[in-house]
């Protein structure tokens, strides 16, 4: 079967793409997050890397309102369309149209540190061949307000890219960079039914590539607004993990054992909270502990529920 071509039948650009070939192509999957996307694009406008050295490609994945006006406010940004659901297919479409030798991935609800792209270029320039970069994702909250319970929890436990890379051998795609030639060695991202960053990372390692944590490569993600949003995030992740695990004949026994470990894990999680340098003061640590207990209990219950039937995965709809 011929490889699917990206759907670019509906796209617009903030400006005519420059004739100079960019060094970096920033690829952003988008679905129904127009306000967050505007903040993300503003952060890219403030990059210290020369503007003619990078391009920005936003791939809309079926939004109720396509963010044409947002793209028009940012010269050089391009808007594409991918109708196959999922951030993986959206990123694939961006890669197809990208012109840079470096592919930099960020999510629409993130904001990039001004040094983000410079850090990527500098690190890949001196790294051994076959290196894929993953950076630091920090929780952003207004400096003038007290940290919320959700923000306190996520500051410690969300987006632990250093852990993902050093212990599990993959990077989240919300802050990842790779040479195009290495991306092509691995192949396209998978669809919405699996954790596409984890699955792609496994294939990358099998292809002989290695992930490197780059602490100066920083993006910020807003904290979620409620426990319900945290639960929805974990429901989606657990469905991904279940779909990947069922390839193992003994997956049910392993799954039950892991669910029991998750249920017991707040004890060690409290130690992590108390030792974290991402929280200040006892009040924030108590808030994080309360959310930790609630989330781990929900995760265990959701894992046991997954034993009964496979659940469909819905991305940001």
N, C-alpha and C positions, 0 to 999 in steps of 0.2 A: 504494500500500500504506500502511495506517495506521502511524504511528510506534509502535514497540514501547514498551509501558509497563513501568516497572520492576517487578521481582518483589519484592514486600514481604510475601509470604505467611508468611515466617518472620523475625520481627524482634523485638527487645526493646529496652528503654531502661533506663538506670540510674536515671532519675527522669522524672516527667511533664514534658514540655517546658514551659518558662516561657511565660506569656502575653505577656510583652514580646518584641517581635520583635527578634532579634539583629542586630547590624551585620554580623558575619562568620559564615560557615558554613565550618568546617574539614572537609574531606572526605578520608578515608583509605581507599584500597583495601587489602584484607587477604586473604592466602592463606597459611595454614600458618605463621604467624609470631607465635604467641600471646605468647611471652615478650618479643619485640621490641615488639609492640603495647602491652603493659603499660608498658614504659619510655616509649614515645611518649605514651601517655595521661597518665602522671605528669608529663611535661614540659609538657603542655598545662594540667594542673591548676595549674602554677606560673607561668602567664602573668601579666604585670603588667597587662594589659588587664582591665578589670572583667569578672567572670564572666558577668554578665547581658548582655554585649555580644557574646558569641560562643556558638555551638553546635558540637558535635563529632558528626560522622556517620561511622561506620565501615561500610564495605560489604564483607561477606564474599563471596568469589568461588569458593566451593566447597571450603573447608577440610575436612580429615578430621575435625577437632573444631572446631565453631563457637565463637568466644570469648565465649560468653554471660556466663560468670562474670567475665571481665575487664571487660566493659562495665558489669556491675552494680556494680563497685567504684568507678566514676567517675560521680558524679551528673551528669545532664544529657547524657551520651553516649548516642547512639542506634545500634543495630545493624540494618543492612538486609542483604538478600541479593540478589545478582545471579548468575545461573547461566551467563550467556554468558561464556566465558573471556576474561580479559585485564583489565589495570588500566584501560584506556580505558572499556570498558563499565561497570566498577564505579564509576568516577568519574561517568559519566553518570547512573547511578542515584542517586548522592548528590546531584548537582545537581538532579535532579527533585524531591527531597524537601526541599532546602535552603530556608531562609527568609530568609537574610541577603542584603543587597544586594552584599556582597563575598564571593567564593568563594576560599578559601585551600586550596591542595593541598599535602599532605605525604605521604610514604610511611610505611608501618607500621613499617619498620625504622629510622626516623630519630627524633631527639629535637630538640625546638624550643628555641632559646634563650629565656629568659624575656621578652625584648623582641620576640620574633618577630611576634606579632600587633599590638602597638603600632606597630612599624615599618611594617607593611603599611598600617594605617589612616592613619598620618601621611603616608606617601609617596603613597598614592592620593588623599588629600585635597588635596594641593598639585600633583599632576601634571596635565599637559594631558589633556583628554578623549581617550579611546581608548588609554590607557596600560595595558600589562600588565606586572606586576612579576615579576622573577626575582631570587632572592637568592643568598647565599653558602652553599655546602655544604662543610663541613669534615669531615675524618676525625677521629673520636673514638677515643681509646685511653686506657687507665688511666694517670693521671699518674705513678703510682709505678713503672711498668715502662718498660724501654727500648723504643723504637719498633721494631716488627718490620719485616722487609724489605717485606712486602706493604703495611703501613701507610705506610712511607716512600714507596713508589712511588705509592700512591693519594693521599697528601697533595699530591703535585704534579700528577698526571695524571687523577685521577678527579673527576667532577662539576665540570667547569670552566665553570660557568654564565656567568661574565663573558665568556669566549671564545665560548660558544654564542650569547650575546645580541649582542655587539658585532661578531662576525665572521660568524656564520651566521644571525642574525635570529630565533632562537627561544630559549625557555627550557625546561629540563627541568621536568617536572610534579612532581618531588619537592620543589620549593620554588617555587611560583608562585602569584600572586594576580591576580584580575581582577574587575572589576565584572560582575555578572550580565548587565546589558544588553549588555556587550561580548562576553561568552561566547556569548550568544544570536545575536549578529551572525555569529559564526564557525560555530557549530553544534557538534554532539557530537564527542567523541573517536572515533577509528577503533578497529578491533579489534586483535587480538593479532598479526596478520600483518605489521604495519608498526610503525615507531617512532612511536607515536601522538603524542608530544610534538612531534617534528619536523614531522610531517604537519599537525598542528593549527596549529603556528606558521606554516607556509607559508600556510595558509588565512587566518590572522589578518592577516598582512601584506597579502595580496591584498584583504582586507576594509577596509584602510586603518588598521589598528591598528599600534601600535609597542610594542616591548619595551624595558624600562628595567631596567638592573642596579641593585639596591639593596643595597649592602654591609652595611647594618645588619640586614638581614632574614636571619638566620642559623639554619641547622639543621645538626645533626651526624649523620654516618652512620658506623657502625662499619666498620672495615677488614674485608675478606674474610679468611678463615682460611687459604687455600691458593692455590697457583697454579692448581689445578684449578677452584676457584670463579671465579677471574679468567678463565680460559679459557672456562668456561661462559657467563659474562657476555658475552664478546666473540663467542662462537659465536651467541648470540641476537641481538646487535646486527648482526652481519654478515649474518645471515639477513634481518633487517629491511631493511637497506640494499639487499641484492640484490633483494628483492621490490619495492622502490620504484624501483630503477634500471632494471629490465627494461622499463619503459615507454618508455625511450629506445632507438631502433633500433640505435644504436652503443654500447650499454652495455657489451658485452664488451670492446671495445678500451679504453674508458675504465677499466673494472674492472681489466684487466691492468696498465695504467699505474699505477693507484693502488696495487695490490698490490706492485708493484716499489718504489714510493716508500715504502710502509710498511716494507718490508724494509730499506731504506737509512736510515730515519728515526732510528735510535738515535743517530747522530752528532750531529744537532741536539738530540735529546732530552737528551743528556748536558749540553749547555750550559744547557738549561732547568733541569735538576736543580741544577747548580752555582750558578745565579743565584737559585734559589727562596728566598723568605723563610719558607717553611713547613717547612723542615728546619733542624736545628741540628747542626753537627759533620760531620766527614768520614765517620765510620762510617755514619751514616744515608744520606748521599749515595751511598756505595758500594753499600749495600743496594738503594737505589732504582734504581741503574744496572743491577745484575744482573737485577732483575725486569723492568726496561724492555726489555732485550735479549731475554729469554725471551718476554715478551708480544708484542712486535712480530714476532718470528719466527713465533709461533703464529698471529697475525692474518694474516700473509701466506699461510701454508700454508692456513688456513681459507678465505681469499678465493679461492685457486686451486681449492680443492675445490668451492666454490660454482659454478664455471663448468660443472661436469658436470651438476648437477641442482639444482632448487629444494628447499630444506629446510623442513620445517614448524617453526613457532616455538612453543615451550612456555614458559609463564610460571610460574616458581616451583613446578613440580610434581615 
